[in-house]
Amino acid sequence: MSMKDAALRFAGAIETELIQTRSDQMELGQDLTEKVNRLREEVKGVKAELRDFKEAQASHNEAVMQVLIDIQRKLSA
């Protein structure tokens, strides 16, 4: 095998490896993007649940306060 053939094979092998590396990077980037998007959706869900909880808690606190006021009025009467 001549030096030229060896050089062409070597260059071809490097080119193939670079193409594979780039393909792997693109696949990993896509996987990461999908994971980030899933996480974003989960965070949105948790935020919505937390907001609902806070609203329910505020409503509950108002009801408890009203009961305490009613008890205080009856005890004062």
N, CA, C and O atoms as a Maestro MAE file, in Angstrom:
{
 s_m_m2io_version
 :::
 2.0.0
}

f_m_ct {
 s_m_title
 :::
 protein
 m_atom[308] {
  # First column is atom index #
  i_m_mmod_type
  r_m_x_coord
  r_m_y_coord
  r_m_z_coord
  i_m_residue_number
  s_m_chain_name
  s_m_pdb_residue_name
  s_m_pdb_atom_name
  i_m_atomic_number
  :::
  1 25 0.859 -1.173 0.000 1 A "MET " " N  " 7
  2 3 0.000 0.000 0.000 1 A "MET " " CA " 6
  3 2 0.906 1.237 0.000 1 A "MET " " C  " 6
  4 15 1.909 1.310 0.710 1 A "MET " " O  " 8
  5 25 0.512 2.176 -0.807 2 A "SER " " N  " 7
  6 3 1.337 3.377 -0.945 2 A "SER " " CA " 6
  7 2 1.042 4.362 0.188 2 A "SER " " C  " 6
  8 15 0.043 4.248 0.899 2 A "SER " " O  " 8
  9 25 1.928 5.309 0.325 3 A "MET " " N  " 7
  10 3 1.777 6.353 1.344 3 A "MET " " CA " 6
  11 2 0.502 7.153 1.082 3 A "MET " " C  " 6
  12 15 -0.186 7.548 2.024 3 A "MET " " O  " 8
  13 25 0.187 7.391 -0.178 4 A "LYS " " N  " 7
  14 3 -1.017 8.149 -0.548 4 A "LYS " " CA " 6
  15 2 -2.268 7.388 -0.125 4 A "LYS " " C  " 6
  16 15 -3.198 7.982 0.420 4 A "LYS " " O  " 8
  17 25 -2.301 6.080 -0.370 5 A "ASP " " N  " 7
  18 3 -3.455 5.263 0.034 5 A "ASP " " CA " 6
  19 2 -3.618 5.256 1.552 5 A "ASP " " C  " 6
  20 15 -4.729 5.363 2.071 5 A "ASP " " O  " 8
  21 25 -2.506 5.130 2.245 6 A "ALA " " N  " 7
  22 3 -2.544 5.128 3.714 6 A "ALA " " CA " 6
  23 2 -3.066 6.467 4.229 6 A "ALA " " C  " 6
  24 15 -3.867 6.511 5.163 6 A "ALA " " O  " 8
  25 25 -2.612 7.547 3.618 7 A "ALA " " N  " 7
  26 3 -3.065 8.880 4.034 7 A "ALA " " CA " 6
  27 2 -4.552 9.054 3.758 7 A "ALA " " C  " 6
  28 15 -5.272 9.622 4.579 7 A "ALA " " O  " 8
  29 25 -5.015 8.575 2.620 8 A "LEU " " N  " 7
  30 3 -6.450 8.677 2.296 8 A "LEU " " CA " 6
  31 2 -7.295 7.846 3.248 8 A "LEU " " C  " 6
  32 15 -8.367 8.281 3.670 8 A "LEU " " O  " 8
  33 25 -6.820 6.653 3.589 9 A "ARG " " N  " 7
  34 3 -7.556 5.819 4.558 9 A "ARG " " CA " 6
  35 2 -7.605 6.503 5.925 9 A "ARG " " C  " 6
  36 15 -8.642 6.526 6.587 9 A "ARG " " O  " 8
  37 25 -6.475 7.051 6.326 10 A "PHE " " N  " 7
  38 3 -6.408 7.742 7.606 10 A "PHE " " CA " 6
  39 2 -7.366 8.935 7.627 10 A "PHE " " C  " 6
  40 15 -8.105 9.128 8.592 10 A "PHE " " O  " 8
  41 25 -7.347 9.724 6.568 11 A "ALA " " N  " 7
  42 3 -8.237 10.886 6.474 11 A "ALA " " CA " 6
  43 2 -9.693 10.437 6.467 11 A "ALA " " C  " 6
  44 15 -10.540 11.070 7.097 11 A "ALA " " O  " 8
  45 25 -9.987 9.362 5.766 12 A "GLY " " N  " 7
  46 3 -11.352 8.825 5.737 12 A "GLY " " CA " 6
  47 2 -11.805 8.360 7.108 12 A "GLY " " C  " 6
  48 15 -12.950 8.589 7.498 12 A "GLY " " O  " 8
  49 25 -10.906 7.704 7.844 13 A "ALA " " N  " 7
  50 3 -11.231 7.241 9.198 13 A "ALA " " CA " 6
  51 2 -11.493 8.423 10.127 13 A "ALA " " C  " 6
  52 15 -12.418 8.396 10.938 13 A "ALA " " O  " 8
  53 25 -10.673 9.451 9.998 14 A "ILE " " N  " 7
  54 3 -10.880 10.650 10.830 14 A "ILE " " CA " 6
  55 2 -12.207 11.311 10.481 14 A "ILE " " C  " 6
  56 15 -12.947 11.726 11.373 14 A "ILE " " O  " 8
  57 25 -12.509 11.410 9.209 15 A "GLU " " N  " 7
  58 3 -13.770 12.022 8.777 15 A "GLU " " CA " 6
  59 2 -14.964 11.240 9.321 15 A "GLU " " C  " 6
  60 15 -15.929 11.828 9.809 15 A "GLU " " O  " 8
  61 25 -14.891 9.912 9.234 16 A "THR " " N  " 7
  62 3 -15.970 9.068 9.761 16 A "THR " " CA " 6
  63 2 -16.130 9.274 11.257 16 A "THR " " C  " 6
  64 15 -17.251 9.369 11.756 16 A "THR " " O  " 8
  65 25 -15.030 9.343 11.968 17 A "GLU " " N  " 7
  66 3 -15.077 9.547 13.425 17 A "GLU " " CA " 6
  67 2 -15.665 10.916 13.764 17 A "GLU " " C  " 6
  68 15 -16.452 11.035 14.704 17 A "GLU " " O  " 8
  69 25 -15.294 11.942 13.013 18 A "LEU " " N  " 7
  70 3 -15.847 13.283 13.254 18 A "LEU " " CA " 6
  71 2 -17.347 13.316 12.991 18 A "LEU " " C  " 6
  72 15 -18.100 13.940 13.739 18 A "LEU " " O  " 8
  73 25 -17.773 12.651 11.939 19 A "ILE " " N  " 7
  74 3 -19.209 12.597 11.630 19 A "ILE " " CA " 6
  75 2 -19.946 11.884 12.753 19 A "ILE " " C  " 6
  76 15 -21.012 12.334 13.171 19 A "ILE " " O  " 8
  77 25 -19.396 10.778 13.250 20 A "GLN " " N  " 7
  78 3 -20.027 10.038 14.342 20 A "GLN " " CA " 6
  79 2 -20.069 10.870 15.618 20 A "GLN " " C  " 6
  80 15 -21.068 10.870 16.338 20 A "GLN " " O  " 8
  81 25 -18.976 11.577 15.889 21 A "THR " " N  " 7
  82 3 -18.928 12.428 17.085 21 A "THR " " CA " 6
  83 2 -19.983 13.524 17.011 21 A "THR " " C  " 6
  84 15 -20.680 13.794 17.989 21 A "THR " " O  " 8
  85 25 -20.094 14.146 15.855 22 A "ARG " " N  " 7
  86 3 -21.090 15.205 15.675 22 A "ARG " " CA " 6
  87 2 -22.506 14.648 15.822 22 A "ARG " " C  " 6
  88 15 -23.375 15.277 16.424 22 A "ARG " " O  " 8
  89 25 -22.719 13.468 15.265 23 A "SER " " N  " 7
  90 3 -24.023 12.820 15.387 23 A "SER " " CA " 6
  91 2 -24.347 12.518 16.849 23 A "SER " " C  " 6
  92 15 -25.473 12.734 17.297 23 A "SER " " O  " 8
  93 25 -23.362 12.020 17.587 24 A "ASP " " N  " 7
  94 3 -23.552 11.741 19.013 24 A "ASP " " CA " 6
  95 2 -23.869 13.024 19.781 24 A "ASP " " C  " 6
  96 15 -24.732 13.030 20.658 24 A "ASP " " O  " 8
  97 25 -23.170 14.103 19.449 25 A "GLN " " N  " 7
  98 3 -23.415 15.381 20.118 25 A "GLN " " CA " 6
  99 2 -24.829 15.882 19.846 25 A "GLN " " C  " 6
  100 15 -25.500 16.381 20.749 25 A "GLN " " O  " 8
  101 25 -25.273 15.750 18.620 26 A "MET " " N  " 7
  102 3 -26.623 16.193 18.277 26 A "MET " " CA " 6
  103 2 -27.669 15.358 19.017 26 A "MET " " C  " 6
  104 15 -28.673 15.891 19.488 26 A "MET " " O  " 8
  105 25 -27.434 14.061 19.116 27 A "GLU " " N  " 7
  106 3 -28.361 13.185 19.827 27 A "GLU " " CA " 6
  107 2 -28.404 13.532 21.308 27 A "GLU " " C  " 6
  108 15 -29.479 13.594 21.904 27 A "GLU " " O  " 8
  109 25 -27.242 13.758 21.901 28 A "LEU " " N  " 7
  110 3 -27.203 14.144 23.312 28 A "LEU " " CA " 6
  111 2 -27.883 15.493 23.531 28 A "LEU " " C  " 6
  112 15 -28.583 15.687 24.525 28 A "LEU " " O  " 8
  113 25 -27.677 16.416 22.607 29 A "GLY " " N  " 7
  114 3 -28.346 17.714 22.703 29 A "GLY " " CA " 6
  115 2 -29.855 17.578 22.637 29 A "GLY " " C  " 6
  116 15 -30.576 18.246 23.378 29 A "GLY " " O  " 8
  117 25 -30.333 16.719 21.754 30 A "GLN " " N  " 7
  118 3 -31.778 16.483 21.642 30 A "GLN " " CA " 6
  119 2 -32.319 15.853 22.922 30 A "GLN " " C  " 6
  120 15 -33.373 16.253 23.416 30 A "GLN " " O  " 8
  121 25 -31.598 14.868 23.458 31 A "ASP " " N  " 7
  122 3 -32.016 14.236 24.712 31 A "ASP " " CA " 6
  123 2 -32.084 15.257 25.845 31 A "ASP " " C  " 6
  124 15 -33.031 15.265 26.631 31 A "ASP " " O  " 8
  125 25 -31.082 16.106 25.919 32 A "LEU " " N  " 7
  126 3 -31.049 17.125 26.969 32 A "LEU " " CA " 6
  127 2 -32.211 18.099 26.808 32 A "LEU " " C  " 6
  128 15 -32.850 18.471 27.793 32 A "LEU " " O  " 8
  129 25 -32.486 18.510 25.588 33 A "THR " " N  " 7
  130 3 -33.606 19.422 25.323 33 A "THR " " CA " 6
  131 2 -34.921 18.795 25.767 33 A "THR " " C  " 6
  132 15 -35.752 19.459 26.387 33 A "THR " " O  " 8
  133 25 -35.110 17.522 25.453 34 A "GLU " " N  " 7
  134 3 -36.344 16.838 25.845 34 A "GLU " " CA " 6
  135 2 -36.466 16.740 27.360 34 A "GLU " " C  " 6
  136 15 -37.554 16.921 27.907 34 A "GLU " " O  " 8
  137 25 -35.364 16.456 28.039 35 A "LYS " " N  " 7
  138 3 -35.388 16.379 29.503 35 A "LYS " " CA " 6
  139 2 -35.695 17.739 30.119 35 A "LYS " " C  " 6
  140 15 -36.463 17.826 31.078 35 A "LYS " " O  " 8
  141 25 -35.109 18.788 29.581 36 A "VAL " " N  " 7
  142 3 -35.362 20.141 30.087 36 A "VAL " " CA " 6
  143 2 -36.836 20.501 29.883 36 A "VAL " " C  " 6
  144 15 -37.458 21.083 30.772 36 A "VAL " " O  " 8
  145 25 -37.391 20.163 28.732 37 A "ASN " " N  " 7
  146 3 -38.795 20.460 28.467 37 A "ASN " " CA " 6
  147 2 -39.715 19.700 29.418 37 A "ASN " " C  " 6
  148 15 -40.698 20.255 29.909 37 A "ASN " " O  " 8
  149 25 -39.394 18.413 29.681 38 A "ARG " " N  " 7
  150 3 -40.210 17.641 30.631 38 A "ARG " " CA " 6
  151 2 -40.120 18.257 32.021 38 A "ARG " " C  " 6
  152 15 -41.127 18.368 32.721 38 A "ARG " " O  " 8
  153 25 -38.923 18.654 32.419 39 A "LEU " " N  " 7
  154 3 -38.740 19.273 33.734 39 A "LEU " " CA " 6
  155 2 -39.514 20.580 33.832 39 A "LEU " " C  " 6
  156 15 -40.124 20.870 34.861 39 A "LEU " " O  " 8
  157 25 -39.488 21.373 32.755 40 A "ARG " " N  " 7
  158 3 -40.226 22.634 32.744 40 A "ARG " " CA " 6
  159 2 -41.721 22.380 32.963 40 A "ARG " " C  " 6
  160 15 -42.372 23.100 33.721 40 A "ARG " " O  " 8
  161 25 -42.257 21.362 32.304 41 A "GLU " " N  " 7
  162 3 -43.675 21.039 32.462 41 A "GLU " " CA " 6
  163 2 -43.974 20.567 33.886 41 A "GLU " " C  " 6
  164 15 -45.012 20.912 34.451 41 A "GLU " " O  " 8
  165 25 -43.075 19.788 34.457 42 A "GLU " " N  " 7
  166 3 -43.271 19.336 35.839 42 A "GLU " " CA " 6
  167 2 -43.261 20.521 36.798 42 A "GLU " " C  " 6
  168 15 -44.077 20.582 37.718 42 A "GLU " " O  " 8
  169 25 -42.343 21.461 36.588 43 A "VAL " " N  " 7
  170 3 -42.268 22.645 37.447 43 A "VAL " " CA " 6
  171 2 -43.549 23.462 37.325 43 A "VAL " " C  " 6
  172 15 -44.064 23.961 38.325 43 A "VAL " " O  " 8
  173 25 -44.063 23.602 36.107 44 A "LYS " " N  " 7
  174 3 -45.327 24.325 35.921 44 A "LYS " " CA " 6
  175 2 -46.435 23.666 36.718 44 A "LYS " " C  " 6
  176 15 -47.241 24.345 37.354 44 A "LYS " " O  " 8
  177 25 -46.476 22.330 36.684 45 A "GLY " " N  " 7
  178 3 -47.494 21.595 37.434 45 A "GLY " " CA " 6
  179 2 -47.361 21.801 38.930 45 A "GLY " " C  " 6
  180 15 -48.354 21.998 39.630 45 A "GLY " " O  " 8
  181 25 -46.130 21.756 39.418 46 A "VAL " " N  " 7
  182 3 -45.899 21.958 40.851 46 A "VAL " " CA " 6
  183 2 -46.283 23.380 41.252 46 A "VAL " " C  " 6
  184 15 -46.874 23.584 42.312 46 A "VAL " " O  " 8
  185 25 -45.955 24.354 40.422 47 A "LYS " " N  " 7
  186 3 -46.331 25.744 40.722 47 A "LYS " " CA " 6
  187 2 -47.844 25.889 40.787 47 A "LYS " " C  " 6
  188 15 -48.368 26.570 41.668 47 A "LYS " " O  " 8
  189 25 -48.546 25.251 39.860 48 A "ALA " " N  " 7
  190 3 -50.008 25.336 39.852 48 A "ALA " " CA " 6
  191 2 -50.577 24.681 41.113 48 A "ALA " " C  " 6
  192 15 -51.498 25.215 41.732 48 A "ALA " " O  " 8
  193 25 -50.026 23.522 41.493 49 A "GLU " " N  " 7
  194 3 -50.495 22.853 42.709 49 A "GLU " " CA " 6
  195 2 -50.222 23.715 43.938 49 A "GLU " " C  " 6
  196 15 -51.063 23.803 44.833 49 A "GLU " " O  " 8
  197 25 -49.063 24.344 43.987 50 A "LEU " " N  " 7
  198 3 -48.720 25.198 45.118 50 A "LEU " " CA " 6
  199 2 -49.653 26.406 45.194 50 A "LEU " " C  " 6
  200 15 -50.095 26.789 46.277 50 A "LEU " " O  " 8
  201 25 -49.948 27.002 44.041 51 A "ARG " " N  " 7
  202 3 -50.873 28.139 44.008 51 A "ARG " " CA " 6
  203 2 -52.246 27.714 44.523 51 A "ARG " " C  " 6
  204 15 -52.859 28.420 45.324 51 A "ARG " " O  " 8
  205 25 -52.727 26.553 44.061 52 A "ASP " " N  " 7
  206 3 -54.026 26.050 44.516 52 A "ASP " " CA " 6
  207 2 -54.012 25.785 46.020 52 A "ASP " " C  " 6
  208 15 -54.981 26.084 46.719 52 A "ASP " " O  " 8
  209 25 -52.908 25.223 46.511 53 A "PHE " " N  " 7
  210 3 -52.788 24.957 47.937 53 A "PHE " " CA " 6
  211 2 -52.830 26.249 48.738 53 A "PHE " " C  " 6
  212 15 -53.517 26.337 49.756 53 A "PHE " " O  " 8
  213 25 -52.090 27.252 48.272 54 A "LYS " " N  " 7
  214 3 -52.075 28.534 48.978 54 A "LYS " " CA " 6
  215 2 -53.461 29.162 49.012 54 A "LYS " " C  " 6
  216 15 -53.864 29.723 50.031 54 A "LYS " " O  " 8
  217 25 -54.188 29.071 47.914 55 A "GLU " " N  " 7
  218 3 -55.546 29.616 47.868 55 A "GLU " " CA " 6
  219 2 -56.460 28.863 48.837 55 A "GLU " " C  " 6
  220 15 -57.260 29.477 49.542 55 A "GLU " " O  " 8
  221 25 -56.340 27.541 48.870 56 A "ALA " " N  " 7
  222 3 -57.159 26.740 49.783 56 A "ALA " " CA " 6
  223 2 -56.791 27.060 51.228 56 A "ALA " " C  " 6
  224 15 -57.663 27.152 52.091 56 A "ALA " " O  " 8
  225 25 -55.498 27.228 51.485 57 A "GLN " " N  " 7
  226 3 -55.047 27.551 52.831 57 A "GLN " " CA " 6
  227 2 -55.584 28.915 53.276 57 A "GLN " " C  " 6
  228 15 -56.010 29.073 54.420 57 A "GLN " " O  " 8
  229 25 -55.564 29.889 52.380 58 A "ALA " " N  " 7
  230 3 -56.082 31.217 52.711 58 A "ALA " " CA " 6
  231 2 -57.570 31.145 53.022 58 A "ALA " " C  " 6
  232 15 -58.045 31.777 53.965 58 A "ALA " " O  " 8
  233 25 -58.302 30.376 52.229 59 A "SER " " N  " 7
  234 3 -59.735 30.212 52.466 59 A "SER " " CA " 6
  235 2 -59.976 29.530 53.818 59 A "SER " " C  " 6
  236 15 -60.859 29.931 54.576 59 A "SER " " O  " 8
  237 25 -59.193 28.516 54.102 60 A "HIS " " N  " 7
  238 3 -59.306 27.812 55.378 60 A "HIS " " CA " 6
  239 2 -58.998 28.765 56.542 60 A "HIS " " C  " 6
  240 15 -59.708 28.775 57.548 60 A "HIS " " O  " 8
  241 25 -57.946 29.554 56.395 61 A "ASN " " N  " 7
  242 3 -57.577 30.507 57.453 61 A "ASN " " CA " 6
  243 2 -58.700 31.503 57.716 61 A "ASN " " C  " 6
  244 15 -58.974 31.843 58.867 61 A "ASN " " O  " 8
  245 25 -59.345 31.966 56.661 62 A "GLU " " N  " 7
  246 3 -60.474 32.889 56.829 62 A "GLU " " CA " 6
  247 2 -61.610 32.220 57.588 62 A "GLU " " C  " 6
  248 15 -62.221 32.832 58.464 62 A "GLU " " O  " 8
  249 25 -61.894 30.963 57.255 63 A "ALA " " N  " 7
  250 3 -62.972 30.242 57.942 63 A "ALA " " CA " 6
  251 2 -62.637 30.038 59.411 63 A "ALA " " C  " 6
  252 15 -63.504 30.208 60.267 63 A "ALA " " O  " 8
  253 25 -61.406 29.679 59.717 64 A "VAL " " N  " 7
  254 3 -60.985 29.483 61.105 64 A "VAL " " CA " 6
  255 2 -61.076 30.804 61.867 64 A "VAL " " C  " 6
  256 15 -61.531 30.838 63.011 64 A "VAL " " O  " 8
  257 25 -60.648 31.872 61.236 65 A "MET " " N  " 7
  258 3 -60.715 33.182 61.882 65 A "MET " " CA " 6
  259 2 -62.156 33.551 62.193 65 A "MET " " C  " 6
  260 15 -62.435 34.086 63.267 65 A "MET " " O  " 8
  261 25 -63.060 33.282 61.293 66 A "GLN " " N  " 7
  262 3 -64.474 33.594 61.516 66 A "GLN " " CA " 6
  263 2 -65.030 32.786 62.685 66 A "GLN " " C  " 6
  264 15 -65.787 33.308 63.503 66 A "GLN " " O  " 8
  265 25 -64.651 31.512 62.759 67 A "VAL " " N  " 7
  266 3 -65.097 30.671 63.883 67 A "VAL " " CA " 6
  267 2 -64.570 31.240 65.193 67 A "VAL " " C  " 6
  268 15 -65.311 31.319 66.173 67 A "VAL " " O  " 8
  269 25 -63.308 31.634 65.223 68 A "LEU " " N  " 7
  270 3 -62.728 32.202 66.443 68 A "LEU " " CA " 6
  271 2 -63.415 33.508 66.845 68 A "LEU " " C  " 6
  272 15 -63.641 33.756 68.029 68 A "LEU " " O  " 8
  273 25 -63.743 34.332 65.862 69 A "ILE " " N  " 7
  274 3 -64.461 35.587 66.149 69 A "ILE " " CA " 6
  275 2 -65.827 35.276 66.729 69 A "ILE " " C  " 6
  276 15 -66.257 35.901 67.698 69 A "ILE " " O  " 8
  277 25 -66.515 34.299 66.126 70 A "ASP " " N  " 7
  278 3 -67.851 33.917 66.625 70 A "ASP " " CA " 6
  279 2 -67.768 33.397 68.053 70 A "ASP " " C  " 6
  280 15 -68.623 33.723 68.876 70 A "ASP " " O  " 8
  281 25 -66.750 32.590 68.362 71 A "ILE " " N  " 7
  282 3 -66.582 32.069 69.710 71 A "ILE " " CA " 6
  283 2 -66.313 33.210 70.689 71 A "ILE " " C  " 6
  284 15 -66.875 33.252 71.783 71 A "ILE " " O  " 8
  285 25 -65.451 34.126 70.278 72 A "GLN " " N  " 7
  286 3 -65.131 35.254 71.155 72 A "GLN " " CA " 6
  287 2 -66.374 36.089 71.441 72 A "GLN " " C  " 6
  288 15 -66.583 36.517 72.577 72 A "GLN " " O  " 8
  289 25 -67.204 36.325 70.423 73 A "ARG " " N  " 7
  290 3 -68.434 37.113 70.622 73 A "ARG " " CA " 6
  291 2 -69.387 36.407 71.595 73 A "ARG " " C  " 6
  292 15 -69.999 37.041 72.455 73 A "ARG " " O  " 8
  293 25 -69.499 35.087 71.442 74 A "LYS " " N  " 7
  294 3 -70.407 34.345 72.335 74 A "LYS " " CA " 6
  295 2 -69.887 34.337 73.756 74 A "LYS " " C  " 6
  296 15 -70.662 34.404 74.710 74 A "LYS " " O  " 8
  297 25 -68.569 34.255 73.896 75 A "LEU " " N  " 7
  298 3 -68.008 34.264 75.266 75 A "LEU " " CA " 6
  299 2 -68.134 35.653 75.901 75 A "LEU " " C  " 6
  300 15 -68.244 35.771 77.122 75 A "LEU " " O  " 8
  301 25 -68.116 36.698 75.076 76 A "SER " " N  " 7
  302 3 -68.210 38.069 75.601 76 A "SER " " CA " 6
  303 2 -69.648 38.447 75.960 76 A "SER " " C  " 6
  304 15 -69.883 39.368 76.743 76 A "SER " " O  " 8
  305 25 -70.602 37.724 75.378 77 A "ALA " " N  " 7
  306 3 -72.015 38.078 75.585 77 A "ALA " " CA " 6
  307 2 -72.540 37.669 76.931 77 A "ALA " " C  " 6
  308 15 -73.709 37.905 77.235 77 A "ALA " " O  " 8
  :::
 }
 m_bond[307] {
  # First column is bond index #
  i_m_from
  i_m_to
  i_m_order
  :::
  1 1 2 1
  2 2 3 1
  3 3 4 2
  4 3 5 1
  5 5 6 1
  6 6 7 1
  7 7 8 2
  8 7 9 1
  9 9 10 1
  10 10 11 1
  11 11 12 2
  12 11 13 1
  13 13 14 1
  14 14 15 1
  15 15 16 2
  16 15 17 1
  17 17 18 1
  18 18 19 1
  19 19 20 2
  20 19 21 1
  21 21 22 1
  22 22 23 1
  23 23 24 2
  24 23 25 1
  25 25 26 1
  26 26 27 1
  27 27 28 2
  28 27 29 1
  29 29 30 1
  30 30 31 1
  31 31 32 2
  32 31 33 1
  33 33 34 1
  34 34 35 1
  35 35 36 2
  36 35 37 1
  37 37 38 1
  38 38 39 1
  39 39 40 2
  40 39 41 1
  41 41 42 1
  42 42 43 1
  43 43 44 2
  44 43 45 1
  45 45 46 1
  46 46 47 1
  47 47 48 2
  48 47 49 1
  49 49 50 1
  50 50 51 1
  51 51 52 2
  52 51 53 1
  53 53 54 1
  54 54 55 1
  55 55 56 2
  56 55 57 1
  57 57 58 1
  58 58 59 1
  59 59 60 2
  60 59 61 1
  61 61 62 1
  62 62 63 1
  63 63 64 2
  64 63 65 1
  65 65 66 1
  66 66 67 1
  67 67 68 2
  68 67 69 1
  69 69 70 1
  70 70 71 1
  71 71 72 2
  72 71 73 1
  73 73 74 1
  74 74 75 1
  75 75 76 2
  76 75 77 1
  77 77 78 1
  78 78 79 1
  79 79 80 2
  80 79 81 1
  81 81 82 1
  82 82 83 1
  83 83 84 2
  84 83 85 1
  85 85 86 1
  86 86 87 1
  87 87 88 2
  88 87 89 1
  89 89 90 1
  90 90 91 1
  91 91 92 2
  92 91 93 1
  93 93 94 1
  94 94 95 1
  95 95 96 2
  96 95 97 1
  97 97 98 1
  98 98 99 1
  99 99 100 2
  100 99 101 1
  101 101 102 1
  102 102 103 1
  103 103 104 2
  104 103 105 1
  105 105 106 1
  106 106 107 1
  107 107 108 2
  108 107 109 1
  109 109 110 1
  110 110 111 1
  111 111 112 2
  112 111 113 1
  113 113 114 1
  114 114 115 1
  115 115 116 2
  116 115 117 1
  117 117 118 1
  118 118 119 1
  119 119 120 2
  120 119 121 1
  121 121 122 1
  122 122 123 1
  123 123 124 2
  124 123 125 1
  125 125 126 1
  126 126 127 1
  127 127 128 2
  128 127 129 1
  129 129 130 1
  130 130 131 1
  131 131 132 2
  132 131 133 1
  133 133 134 1
  134 134 135 1
  135 135 136 2
  136 135 137 1
  137 137 138 1
  138 138 139 1
  139 139 140 2
  140 139 141 1
  141 141 142 1
  142 142 143 1
  143 143 144 2
  144 143 145 1
  145 145 146 1
  146 146 147 1
  147 147 148 2
  148 147 149 1
  149 149 150 1
  150 150 151 1
  151 151 152 2
  152 151 153 1
  153 153 154 1
  154 154 155 1
  155 155 156 2
  156 155 157 1
  157 157 158 1
  158 158 159 1
  159 159 160 2
  160 159 161 1
  161 161 162 1
  162 162 163 1
  163 163 164 2
  164 163 165 1
  165 165 166 1
  166 166 167 1
  167 167 168 2
  168 167 169 1
  169 169 170 1
  170 170 171 1
  171 171 172 2
  172 171 173 1
  173 173 174 1
  174 174 175 1
  175 175 176 2
  176 175 177 1
  177 177 178 1
  178 178 179 1
  179 179 180 2
  180 179 181 1
  181 181 182 1
  182 182 183 1
  183 183 184 2
  184 183 185 1
  185 185 186 1
  186 186 187 1
  187 187 188 2
  188 187 189 1
  189 189 190 1
  190 190 191 1
  191 191 192 2
  192 191 193 1
  193 193 194 1
  194 194 195 1
  195 195 196 2
  196 195 197 1
  197 197 198 1
  198 198 199 1
  199 199 200 2
  200 199 201 1
  201 201 202 1
  202 202 203 1
  203 203 204 2
  204 203 205 1
  205 205 206 1
  206 206 207 1
  207 207 208 2
  208 207 209 1
  209 209 210 1
  210 210 211 1
  211 211 212 2
  212 211 213 1
  213 213 214 1
  214 214 215 1
  215 215 216 2
  216 215 217 1
  217 217 218 1
  218 218 219 1
  219 219 220 2
  220 219 221 1
  221 221 222 1
  222 222 223 1
  223 223 224 2
  224 223 225 1
  225 225 226 1
  226 226 227 1
  227 227 228 2
  228 227 229 1
  229 229 230 1
  230 230 231 1
  231 231 232 2
  232 231 233 1
  233 233 234 1
  234 234 235 1
  235 235 236 2
  236 235 237 1
  237 237 238 1
  238 238 239 1
  239 239 240 2
  240 239 241 1
  241 241 242 1
  242 242 243 1
  243 243 244 2
  244 243 245 1
  245 245 246 1
  246 246 247 1
  247 247 248 2
  248 247 249 1
  249 249 250 1
  250 250 251 1
  251 251 252 2
  252 251 253 1
  253 253 254 1
  254 254 255 1
  255 255 256 2
  256 255 257 1
  257 257 258 1
  258 258 259 1
  259 259 260 2
  260 259 261 1
  261 261 262 1
  262 262 263 1
  263 263 264 2
  264 263 265 1
  265 265 266 1
  266 266 267 1
  267 267 268 2
  268 267 269 1
  269 269 270 1
  270 270 271 1
  271 271 272 2
  272 271 273 1
  273 273 274 1
  274 274 275 1
  275 275 276 2
  276 275 277 1
  277 277 278 1
  278 278 279 1
  279 279 280 2
  280 279 281 1
  281 281 282 1
  282 282 283 1
  283 283 284 2
  284 283 285 1
  285 285 286 1
  286 286 287 1
  287 287 288 2
  288 287 289 1
  289 289 290 1
  290 290 291 1
  291 291 292 2
  292 291 293 1
  293 293 294 1
  294 294 295 1
  295 295 296 2
  296 295 297 1
  297 297 298 1
  298 298 299 1
  299 299 300 2
  300 299 301 1
  301 301 302 1
  302 302 303 1
  303 303 304 2
  304 303 305 1
  305 305 306 1
  306 306 307 1
  307 307 308 2
  :::
 }
}
